[in-house]
């Protein structure tokens, strides 16, 4: 080996030793990967608008919520309209899909006395449980007058002279609404009739 080549090798070795010494001297100890569960969801970095709309889509493990930012707070109608457009690209990358048929522009949501009615053109009894839960949970999580929790907002799904419900959203699923107890001690909660 010529002396110039040896000098370059020695210079490289010295530079590598200095780099290792510098990195080791910064006080950061190496560590193993720590499994801390699923990544955080719903958190926004500074400067981004908070999530205003809660939509419910289907995942391999059941119904999952997806938070989306919006220009203004969502209404039940606005939330359902967004739901009916299907999952966006980011939600599809997370494995989210929809169980709903294409109902864009054909569903209305009305509110009366703290109850919601979702009206669709087809028979709601033909919807499977995940599709029905998507509609009920998304509507109930829309901004409702009185700001009651979604599990306290009765939702009826209506179409072709058939009604399903009232239902409420809890644990990312729709289930029958139970009429609250009255002041009478003999009154017992009853499930709402299911047509």
Buried (B, 14 or more C-beta within 10 A) or exposed (E): EEEEEEEEEEEEEEEEEEEEEEEEEEEEEEEEEEEEEEEEEEEEEEEEEEBBBBBBBBBEEEBBBBBBEBEEEBBBBBBBBBBBEBBBEEBEEEEBBBBBEEBEEEBBBEBEEEBBBBBBEBEBBEBEEBBBBBBBBBBBBBBBEEEEEBEBBBBBBBBEEBBBBBBBBBEBBBBBBBBEEEEEEEEEEEEBEEE
